[in-house]
Amino acid sequence: MKPKILVSWPFKESTLKHFDSSLEYICVKNSKTRYEECLALINDVDGLMAIDLKVDRQLLNKSKRLRVVGNFGVGYDKIDVAYAKQKNIVVSNTPHTVTLPTVELTFALLLNLTRKVSFLDRGLRQHSFSSWSEESTVGYSLQEKTIGIVGFGRIGKSVAQLAQGFGMKVIYYKRHQLSVEQEQALDVSYRGIDFLFKESDVVSLHLPLNQDTEHIIGDQLLSRMQPHSYLINTARGGVIEPNALYDCLSNNKIAGAGLDVFWDEPHIPERFLALENVILTPHAGTNTKVARRNMLIELHDNISSFFKTRSVISQVV
């Protein structure tokens, strides 16, 4: 009997025909009711391909044969990993294919902010500039500025590499500092998180959301930023305390922010929509056709690998 895989997205047969034929796939019928459908179907499946799905205790408790959960994305805050581990269920994610598209959007937000792309576009359409050289049109160059990267995994390191291409100095913070040899090879310097926020012209967030990082970016850290500095978040909305960020932005304590992720997605507080110094995108870091295709391949390969070798390519610890 083939291992049965539950897919939390209504894929067509034309997509499924490219999947490992040694496995049997069951797809939900409707993406809007995927949780309820998965809850009804998960009892007799061996694997779960979790695409934009909350995998909580209720879902895991309904499973009798489930052995592996593959997450579509690098973040796994929607999955109760600790409880899955208690039930001896392996959890995997897709860290390799999300890196480049997330880095691209990080710099799209940063360049939009610093070079005032959206502001200038609106101004031209609304004929609001008395002169194309007026003070409000002047942007901010990245060359010789300092970018502080919070979270220095695959994405953080790739952001550092691109930032250096713009002539930026890179400092970073992570729980465990790199070795001297690694820092020299990457041409980066470690800072404690307080000092990173104080020294950086740009702070870019690339840390996971968990009980240790929820609202870690609050009044204490934001108050250390300079009035000319920018904050970019393409990680998870929950790592920032929203009231503290709104206070900074509405009172011009920092120059601006680029936000791709939010606290209660897909809802965005109306007060943030009214701010002129914020660029907002709808959690679009990996939202390209190539990225989505590659993420699906990586997700599929994790599940396939598990049933062939009893191990996954990218396992969540």
Secondary structure, DSSP 8 states (H G I E B T S, - for coil): ---EEEESS---HHHHTTS-TTSEEEE-S-GGGHHHHHHHHGGG-SEEEESS--B-HHHHHH-SS--EEEESSS--TTB-HHHHHHTT-EEE--TTTTHHHHHHHHHHHHHHHHTTHHHHHHHHHTT--S-TTSGGG-----TT-EEEEES-SHHHHHHHHHHHHTT-EEEEE-SS---HHHHHHHT-EE--HHHHHHH-SEEEE----STTTTT-BSHHHHTTS-TT-EEEE-S-GGGB-HHHHHHHHHTTSSSEEEES--SBTTB--HHHHT-TTEEE-SS-TT-SHHHHHHHHHHHHHHHHHHHHHS--SSB--
